[in-house]
Amino acid sequence: MTTRSWTATLSLVASLSAPAAAQDAPPDPQDPASAPVERRQDDDGGLTERPKKHSDKDDLPGWHYGSKGIQYRSEKGRFYQWFTLRNQVRWSTPFDETPTSPDDIPAHGEGDADLALNRSRLKFGGYIGSPRLQNFVEIDLRHQRMYHFFTTVTIRDWLEVRAGQWKVPFNRERVDSSGDQELVDRSIVNRDFTLDGQAGAMVQGRVFKQRAADGNYFLAVLAGEGRLALNDDAVPMVLARYQWNLFKREVDFSQSDVEFHPEPVAAIGIAAVRGVGRYTRYSSDGGAQLEGFETTVDGRYELRQWMTDIAFFRRGVSFQGEHHWKRVIDRVAGGGRRLRGGYLQAGFFPVREWSRHLSALEVGGRIAYVDPDTAASDDMRYEMSGVLNWYLNQHRNKISFDFGRLIVGPTSGPRIRLQWDLSL
């Protein structure tokens, strides 16, 4: 789908809702659409401008339990730190991991049911001296490893500088926190196309604010070796991303419209990356390989990737999607591989307006495909999934039940998962 088609689709969706107030109208205290906004950290340490929804205790000095967990604010507000412990318990059957071959899908009547602590994270962030000097750390308690650590310095709205290790902003689905997912986990597309966590430095910012070209840019120079690893090839990975904010409002990296935006927010993003290194894909464990590739010498593989994504939120309705192109070039043996993949995902709260007791129930679904080698046949992968979410405290306390069918070549099979995600 072209950018023009994406824009037309979003315009149609927006037109079906109640007319929005003029973009340049002064704030109206009786109109929730004109509520104050602030630039604050999300659950992965990113800075975004969103409607205020914080706890009344967030601005109080001293120790308190607020919207992001336990927090401390100094008397004069020059020091602020919050601490969150997040756990994710998941039951799945007859398998859980993303299948990449027909053998990964159990035959009918086979496979196992599994109940496990899927994720356990300690997160803390805030600022020291000034809100312009933000810090963020995330520790993976389950695997006992450092997950993210970085500092972001805000110089102007259009210029922020970040250094450290974090999930780089290539594709929206991966940057979305695993705690802010609409379905139980990310799509089958994520495994082959994400850049995941990388060490490096980045400049980013919002440009053309409140104008027709309102958007966010990201330019990064990265090690390209995955988490906690540096590039021995002296050939850094270079990434560029731009997202256009269609309705002149910054779009958060999160899924489901749990904030029930009274006005539409939407973005179309494009990104490209080039890197040379030992790996052909990345995960939370670091650098890894696509099927058929091996780790031998530094600088063997050149990656060229392109991506476009879209996101839309309004009044409990959410929609997002991505499409990826990837080329792997073997600089030692010659040859390589081309890959494609994409997904579409949507959700809504069907009875919010009619039932107080069921107002926190969301229904959603996703379709996805991956072509792991465009030159081969009978290796296509597909996913068709649905989900029911019960939000007890937005994304900080929710129960999710998703169900679907995974297809790899000629083999297919069902997958059922039940998950409780809780942040304290």
RODO-2510 file (C-alpha; in nm, 4 decimals, decimal comma):
residues 424
     n   res          X          Y          Z
     1     m     0,0000     0,0000     0,0000
     2     t     0,1378     0,3391    -0,0979
     3     t     0,1756     0,6421     0,1297
     4     r    -0,1086     0,8090    -0,0595
     5     s    -0,3319     0,5090     0,0154
     6     w    -0,2366     0,5174     0,3855
     7     t    -0,3242     0,8880     0,3998
     8     a    -0,6579     0,8354     0,2272
     9     t    -0,7468     0,5525     0,4657
    10     l    -0,6682     0,7625     0,7731
    11     s    -0,8623     1,0596     0,6404
    12     l    -1,1659     0,8374     0,5854
    13     v    -1,1439     0,6913     0,9370
    14     a    -1,1136     1,0383     1,0883
    15     s    -1,4108     1,1686     0,8887
    16     l    -1,6358     0,8959     1,0304
    17     s    -1,5910     1,0372     1,3805
    18     a    -1,7276     1,3592     1,5261
    19     p    -1,5734     1,6747     1,3766
    20     a    -1,2542     1,7821     1,5490
    21     a    -1,1960     2,1294     1,6890
    22     a    -0,9802     2,3658     1,4874
    23     q    -0,6117     2,2881     1,5283
    24     d    -0,5173     2,6449     1,6192
    25     a    -0,8084     2,7135     1,8553
    26     p    -0,7167     2,8277     2,2089
    27     p    -0,7452     2,5704     2,4907
    28     d    -1,1000     2,5221     2,6163
    29     p    -1,1148     2,4018     2,9810
    30     q    -1,4457     2,2299     2,9075
    31     d    -1,3049     2,0425     2,6080
    32     p    -1,0939     1,7331     2,6889
    33     a    -0,9358     1,7559     2,3439
    34     s    -0,7595     2,0729     2,4526
    35     a    -0,6262     1,9277     2,7796
    36     p    -0,2687     2,0280     2,8699
    37     v     0,0132     1,8158     2,7372
    38     e     0,3628     1,7572     2,8662
    39     r     0,6736     1,5866     2,7385
    40     r     0,7418     1,2897     2,9642
    41     q     0,9011     0,9454     2,9715
    42     d     0,7111     0,6428     2,8518
    43     d     0,7691     0,2940     2,9941
    44     d     1,0785     0,2475     2,7778
    45     g     1,2357     0,5819     2,8586
    46     g     1,1309     0,7586     2,5390
    47     l     1,0143     1,1190     2,5550
    48     t     0,6718     1,1856     2,4064
    49     e     0,4108     1,4585     2,4157
    50     r     0,0825     1,3076     2,5273
    51     p    -0,2318     1,4206     2,7133
    52     k    -0,1747     1,4361     3,0882
    53     k    -0,3074     1,1338     3,2755
    54     h    -0,0674     1,1141     3,5637
    55     s    -0,1501     1,0624     3,9298
    56     d    -0,2099     1,3624     4,1564
    57     k     0,0903     1,2417     4,3570
    58     d     0,3333     1,2633     4,0652
    59     d     0,4126     1,6296     4,1316
    60     l     0,4429     1,6046     4,5105
    61     p     0,7883     1,6201     4,6734
    62     g     0,9227     1,3206     4,8645
    63     w     0,8472     0,9513     4,8239
    64     h     0,5095     0,8520     4,6775
    65     y     0,3412     0,5807     4,4740
    66     g     0,2324     0,7412     4,1480
    67     s     0,1441     0,6608     3,7888
    68     k     0,4843     0,5021     3,7181
    69     g     0,5271     0,3149     4,0466
    70     i     0,7390     0,4241     4,3415
    71     q     0,8878     0,7672     4,2837
    72     y     1,0890     1,0370     4,4557
    73     r     1,0877     1,4086     4,3782
    74     s     1,3088     1,6652     4,5497
    75     e     1,1595     1,9737     4,7152
    76     k     1,2612     2,2071     4,4332
    77     g     1,1924     1,9525     4,1608
    78     r     1,5525     1,9301     4,0424
    79     f     1,5690     1,5547     4,0987
    80     y     1,3046     1,3027     4,0025
    81     q     1,3270     0,9245     3,9831
    82     w     1,0657     0,6530     3,9404
    83     f     1,0933     0,2754     3,9903
    84     t     0,8734     0,0057     3,8385
    85     l     0,8812    -0,3720     3,8740
    86     r     0,7031    -0,5464     3,5881
    87     n     0,6158    -0,9161     3,5650
    88     q     0,4475    -1,1057     3,2860
    89     v     0,3024    -1,4519     3,3494
    90     r     0,2001    -1,6498     3,0411
    91     w     0,0195    -1,9778     2,9756
    92     s     0,0401    -2,1138     2,6218
    93     t    -0,0541    -2,4258     2,4274
    94     p     0,0528    -2,6203     2,2240
    95     f     0,3571    -2,3911     2,1596
    96     d     0,4598    -2,0329     2,2192
    97     e     0,7666    -1,9360     2,0151
    98     t     0,7472    -1,8024     1,6588
    99     p     0,7681    -2,1026     1,4220
   100     t     1,0229    -2,0831     1,1397
   101     s     0,9929    -2,4362     0,9976
   102     p     0,7086    -2,6903     0,9668
   103     d     0,8688    -2,8957     1,2467
   104     d     0,8103    -2,6060     1,4897
   105     i     0,4330    -2,6551     1,4673
   106     p     0,3177    -2,9615     1,6670
   107     a     0,0929    -3,2138     1,4980
   108     h    -0,2690    -3,2348     1,6115
   109     g    -0,2869    -3,3711     1,9650
   110     e     0,0823    -3,3113     2,0294
   111     g     0,2668    -3,0188     2,1867
   112     d     0,2674    -2,9016     2,5459
   113     a     0,0885    -2,6524     2,7659
   114     d     0,3317    -2,4235     2,9437
   115     l     0,2943    -2,1825     3,2355
   116     a     0,5936    -1,9586     3,2985
   117     l     0,7191    -1,6199     3,4095
   118     n     0,7740    -1,4861     3,0609
   119     r     0,9245    -1,1475     3,1532
   120     s     1,0457    -0,9849     3,4738
   121     r     1,1905    -0,6343     3,4499
   122     l     1,3092    -0,3656     3,6876
   123     k     1,2863    -0,0197     3,5323
   124     f     1,3868     0,3164     3,6679
   125     g     1,4156     0,6537     3,5058
   126     g     1,3759     1,0253     3,5572
   127     y     1,6140     1,3197     3,5564
   128     i     1,8958     1,4755     3,7549
   129     g     1,9318     1,8529     3,7810
   130     s     1,6822     1,9307     3,5052
   131     p     1,4067     1,7562     3,3043
   132     r     1,6312     1,8202     3,0041
   133     l     1,8757     1,5552     3,1332
   134     q     1,6814     1,2268     3,1331
   135     n     1,8118     0,8861     3,2386
   136     f     1,6670     0,5377     3,1975
   137     v     1,7770     0,1876     3,3023
   138     e     1,6039    -0,1469     3,2528
   139     i     1,7282    -0,4733     3,4025
   140     d     1,6088    -0,8155     3,2886
   141     l     1,5666    -1,0009     3,6177
   142     r     1,4645    -1,3292     3,4590
   143     h     1,7879    -1,3611     3,2602
   144     q     1,9994    -1,1521     3,5012
   145     r     2,1316    -0,9035     3,2473
   146     m     2,1340    -0,5351     3,1673
   147     y     1,8648    -0,4607     2,9123
   148     h     1,8676    -0,0851     2,8489
   149     f     2,0691     0,2067     2,9785
   150     f     2,0884     0,5495     2,8204
   151     t     2,0854     0,9244     2,8740
   152     t     1,8824     1,1706     2,6685
   153     v     1,9706     1,5401     2,6628
   154     t     1,7062     1,7817     2,5331
   155     i     1,8603     2,0912     2,3729
   156     r     1,5574     2,2111     2,1780
   157     d     1,2242     2,0571     2,0765
   158     w     1,3873     1,9720     1,7469
   159     l     1,7156     1,8445     1,8932
   160     e     1,7645     1,5698     2,1499
   161     v     2,0827     1,3679     2,1870
   162     r     2,0848     1,0121     2,3209
   163     a     2,3744     0,7787     2,4037
   164     g     2,3825     0,4295     2,5523
   165     q     2,1970     0,1105     2,4630
   166     w     1,8273     0,0946     2,3754
   167     k     1,5729    -0,0451     2,1315
   168     v     1,6551     0,1628     1,8281
   169     p     1,3596     0,3304     1,6512
   170     f     1,3534     0,1331     1,3301
   171     n     1,0074    -0,0248     1,3354
   172     r     0,7176     0,0765     1,5572
   173     e     0,6210    -0,2730     1,6750
   174     r     0,9602    -0,3370     1,8321
   175     v     0,9898     0,0043     1,9955
   176     d     0,6462    -0,0480     2,1525
   177     s     0,7139    -0,1890     2,4976
   178     s     0,6275    -0,5566     2,5442
   179     g     0,4051    -0,4280     2,8251
   180     d     0,2157    -0,2018     2,5835
   181     q     0,1287    -0,4685     2,3277
   182     e    -0,2267    -0,5194     2,2045
   183     l    -0,1833    -0,8919     2,1548
   184     v     0,0068    -1,1172     2,3929
   185     d     0,3308    -1,0622     2,2004
   186     r     0,4697    -0,9171     1,8807
   187     s     0,3936    -1,0554     1,5346
   188     i     0,5941    -1,3126     1,3406
   189     v     0,7416    -1,0191     1,1448
   190     n     0,9458    -0,8991     1,4405
   191     r     1,1882    -1,1932     1,4511
   192     d     1,3387    -1,1483     1,1054
   193     f     1,3301    -0,7697     1,0699
   194     t     1,3846    -0,5995     1,4055
   195     l     1,7159    -0,4345     1,4961
   196     d     1,6299    -0,4723     1,8657
   197     g     1,8740    -0,3256     2,1162
   198     q     2,1964    -0,1618     1,9996
   199     a     2,4697     0,0484     2,1566
   200     g     2,5345     0,3832     1,9971
   201     a     2,4334     0,7485     1,9744
   202     m     2,1369     0,9253     1,8171
   203     v     1,9940     1,2674     1,7474
   204     q     1,6181     1,3058     1,7320
   205     g     1,3502     1,5707     1,7584
   206     r     1,0188     1,7086     1,6498
   207     v     1,0209     1,9425     1,3517
   208     f     0,7619     2,1657     1,1807
   209     k     0,5530     2,1552     1,4989
   210     q     0,1831     2,2329     1,4418
   211     r     0,2432     2,2681     1,0691
   212     a     0,1365     2,0469     0,7823
   213     a     0,4724     1,8650     0,7841
   214     d     0,4729     1,8105     1,1635
   215     g     0,6924     1,5071     1,2315
   216     n     0,9692     1,3357     1,4262
   217     y     1,3108     1,2413     1,2919
   218     f     1,5706     0,9934     1,4224
   219     l     1,9337     0,9657     1,3008
   220     a     2,1515     0,7046     1,4719
   221     v     2,5041     0,5654     1,4477
   222     l     2,5092     0,2189     1,6073
   223     a     2,7511    -0,0607     1,6844
   224     g     2,5374    -0,3094     1,4920
   225     e     2,6350    -0,6091     1,7055
   226     g     2,3293    -0,6351     1,9275
   227     r     2,3058    -0,5864     2,3001
   228     l     2,6206    -0,5230     2,5057
   229     a     2,8467    -0,5644     2,2029
   230     l     3,0629    -0,3315     1,9958
   231     n     3,1460    -0,3536     1,6274
   232     d     3,4991    -0,4807     1,5608
   233     d     3,4651    -0,4020     1,1898
   234     a     3,4945    -0,0248     1,2311
   235     v     3,1878    -0,0047     1,0009
   236     p     2,9021     0,1391     1,2073
   237     m     2,5365     0,0698     1,1439
   238     v     2,3566     0,3833     1,0256
   239     l     1,9828     0,4349     1,0729
   240     a     1,7414     0,7060     0,9619
   241     r     1,3704     0,7309     1,0439
   242     y     1,1071     0,9979     0,9874
   243     q     0,7454     0,9864     1,0954
   244     w     0,4848     1,2344     0,9776
   245     n     0,2274     1,3340     1,2399
   246     l    -0,0801     1,3679     1,0204
   247     f    -0,2967     1,5555     1,2718
   248     k    -0,0141     1,7689     1,4158
   249     r    -0,0004     1,5619     1,7351
   250     e     0,2971     1,3500     1,8363
   251     v     0,2195     0,9761     1,8285
   252     d     0,3376     0,7611     2,1169
   253     f     0,5116     0,4257     2,0689
   254     s     0,2340     0,2189     2,2243
   255     q    -0,0517    -0,0061     2,1147
   256     s    -0,4268     0,0080     2,1884
   257     d    -0,5996     0,3385     2,2518
   258     v    -0,6301     0,2937     2,6286
   259     e    -0,6115     0,6722     2,6681
   260     f    -0,9202     0,7166     2,4453
   261     h    -0,7790     1,0109     2,2524
   262     p    -1,0693     1,2536     2,2014
   263     e    -0,9000     1,3842     1,8872
   264     p    -0,7383     1,1672     1,6189
   265     v    -0,3633     1,1046     1,6339
   266     a    -0,1849     0,9281     1,3510
   267     a     0,1596     0,8877     1,2014
   268     i     0,3178     0,7409     0,8920
   269     g     0,6809     0,6379     0,9338
   270     i     0,9591     0,5450     0,6948
   271     a     1,2999     0,4103     0,7953
   272     a     1,6168     0,2716     0,6403
   273     v     1,9286     0,1113     0,7817
   274     r     2,2606    -0,0182     0,6549
   275     g     2,5099    -0,2206     0,8558
   276     v     2,8078    -0,4518     0,8155
   277     g     2,8806    -0,7171     1,0763
   278     r     2,8661    -1,0786     1,1854
   279     y     2,4877    -1,1130     1,2183
   280     t     2,1842    -1,1271     0,9931
   281     r     1,9179    -1,0676     1,2576
   282     y     1,8817    -0,9473     1,6179
   283     s     1,6828    -1,0340     1,9287
   284     s     1,6762    -0,9509     2,2989
   285     d     1,9635    -1,2010     2,3350
   286     g     2,1814    -0,9983     2,0965
   287     g     2,3096    -1,0817     1,7482
   288     a     2,1778    -1,3977     1,5782
   289     q     2,1379    -1,5572     1,2363
   290     l     1,8595    -1,6142     0,9904
   291     e     1,8156    -1,9730     0,8792
   292     g     2,0943    -2,0786     0,6402
   293     f     2,3543    -1,8270     0,7620
   294     e     2,6418    -1,8888     1,0012
   295     t     2,8671    -1,6780     1,2215
   296     t     3,2255    -1,7004     1,0951
   297     v     3,4240    -1,3795     1,0497
   298     d     3,3644    -1,0158     1,1400
   299     g     3,2154    -0,8018     0,8669
   300     r     3,0856    -1,0940     0,6625
   301     y     2,7274    -0,9741     0,6177
   302     e     2,5925    -0,6466     0,4888
   303     l     2,2340    -0,5647     0,5845
   304     r     2,0158    -0,3241     0,3918
   305     q     1,6652    -0,2732     0,5263
   306     w     1,3700    -0,0466     0,4462
   307     m     1,0435    -0,0156     0,6304
   308     t     0,7199     0,1810     0,6408
   309     d     0,4690     0,1818     0,9255
   310     i     0,1435     0,3465     1,0243
   311     a    -0,0476     0,4084     1,3479
   312     f    -0,3870     0,5629     1,4270
   313     f    -0,5724     0,6234     1,7567
   314     r    -0,9073     0,7820     1,8368
   315     r    -1,1832     0,7201     2,0914
   316     g    -1,0676     0,3683     2,1736
   317     v    -1,0084     0,2626     1,8124
   318     s    -0,6514     0,1744     1,7189
   319     f    -0,4893     0,0630     1,3976
   320     q    -0,1281    -0,0004     1,3003
   321     g     0,0744    -0,1871     1,0435
   322     e     0,4203    -0,2290     0,8942
   323     h     0,5836    -0,3497     0,5766
   324     h     0,9488    -0,4531     0,5520
   325     w     1,2072    -0,5188     0,2856
   326     k     1,5447    -0,6667     0,3754
   327     r     1,8536    -0,7687     0,1814
   328     v     2,1429    -0,9722     0,3216
   329     i     2,4666    -0,9658     0,1223
   330     d     2,7366    -1,2260     0,1965
   331     r     3,0632    -1,0367     0,1478
   332     v     3,2741    -1,3554     0,1843
   333     a     3,0955    -1,6310    -0,0093
   334     g     2,8992    -1,4012    -0,2381
   335     g     2,5272    -1,4080    -0,2995
   336     g     2,2711    -1,3333    -0,0330
   337     r     1,8994    -1,3235     0,0264
   338     r     1,6008    -1,0922     0,0037
   339     l     1,3154    -1,0987     0,2555
   340     r     0,9750    -0,9310     0,2827
   341     g     0,7130    -0,9167     0,5529
   342     g     0,4341    -0,7149     0,7050
   343     y     0,1357    -0,7069     0,9365
   344     l    -0,1903    -0,5199     0,9958
   345     q    -0,3442    -0,4921     1,3420
   346     a    -0,6550    -0,3244     1,4850
   347     g    -0,8490    -0,3055     1,8088
   348     f    -1,1501    -0,1329     1,9659
   349     f    -1,3576    -0,1251     2,2842
   350     p    -1,6987    -0,2492     2,1658
   351     v    -1,9214    -0,1738     2,4640
   352     r    -1,7549     0,1216     2,6344
   353     e    -2,0425     0,3559     2,5600
   354     w    -2,3162     0,1177     2,6807
   355     s    -2,1788    -0,0884     2,9667
   356     r    -1,9810     0,0423     3,2641
   357     h    -1,8860    -0,3119     3,3664
   358     l    -1,7472    -0,4070     3,0249
   359     s    -1,5920    -0,0713     2,9378
   360     a    -1,2378    -0,2052     2,9900
   361     l    -1,2808    -0,4935     2,7420
   362     e    -1,0943    -0,4608     2,4113
   363     v    -1,1276    -0,6792     2,1028
   364     g    -0,8446    -0,6905     1,8512
   365     g    -0,6869    -0,8878     1,5733
   366     r    -0,3808    -0,9174     1,3523
   367     i    -0,2743    -1,0701     1,0234
   368     a     0,0921    -1,1036     0,9258
   369     y     0,3181    -1,2661     0,6715
   370     v     0,6902    -1,3269     0,6228
   371     d     0,8605    -1,4315     0,3002
   372     p     1,2010    -1,5480     0,4338
   373     d     1,3492    -1,5875     0,0854
   374     t     1,1824    -1,4217    -0,2125
   375     a     1,3695    -1,6567    -0,4489
   376     a     1,2278    -1,9718    -0,2862
   377     s     0,8789    -2,1219    -0,2869
   378     d     0,6704    -2,3095    -0,0286
   379     d     0,8406    -2,1317     0,2627
   380     m     0,5881    -1,8564     0,3356
   381     r     0,4860    -1,7922     0,6972
   382     y     0,1510    -1,6515     0,8049
   383     e    -0,0163    -1,5492     1,1269
   384     m    -0,3865    -1,4864     1,1926
   385     s    -0,4606    -1,3950     1,5547
   386     g    -0,7382    -1,2450     1,7657
   387     v    -0,7282    -1,1088     2,1193
   388     l    -0,9464    -1,0126     2,4145
   389     n    -0,7913    -0,7673     2,6624
   390     w    -0,9240    -0,6751     3,0055
   391     y    -0,7577    -0,3552     3,1281
   392     l    -0,7616    -0,3291     3,5079
   393     n    -0,5264    -0,0287     3,5044
   394     q    -0,4544     0,0423     3,1380
   395     h    -0,1320    -0,1346     3,0304
   396     r     0,0010    -0,1471     3,3867
   397     n    -0,2408    -0,4221     3,4878
   398     k    -0,4127    -0,6226     3,2160
   399     i    -0,5204    -0,9753     3,1292
   400     s    -0,4927    -1,0856     2,7654
   401     f    -0,6262    -1,3912     2,5867
   402     d    -0,5169    -1,4418     2,2289
   403     f    -0,5801    -1,7221     1,9858
   404     g    -0,4746    -1,7816     1,6299
   405     r    -0,3335    -1,9995     1,3584
   406     l     0,0292    -2,0072     1,2450
   407     i     0,1250    -2,1355     0,8996
   408     v     0,4722    -2,2338     0,7776
   409     g     0,4799    -2,3684     0,4216
   410     p     0,2362    -2,6605     0,4004
   411     t     0,1957    -2,6957     0,7798
   412     s    -0,0367    -2,5025     1,0085
   413     g    -0,1516    -2,5215     1,3660
   414     p    -0,3417    -2,3321     1,6371
   415     r    -0,1918    -2,1381     1,9251
   416     i    -0,3666    -2,0216     2,2429
   417     r    -0,2134    -1,7930     2,5055
   418     l    -0,3349    -1,6373     2,8295
   419     q    -0,1264    -1,3677     2,9959
   420     w    -0,1306    -1,1405     3,2997
   421     d     0,0944    -0,8343     3,2755
   422     l     0,1407    -0,6364     3,5972
   423     s     0,3582    -0,3324     3,6712
   424     l     0,4038    -0,2289     4,0332
***
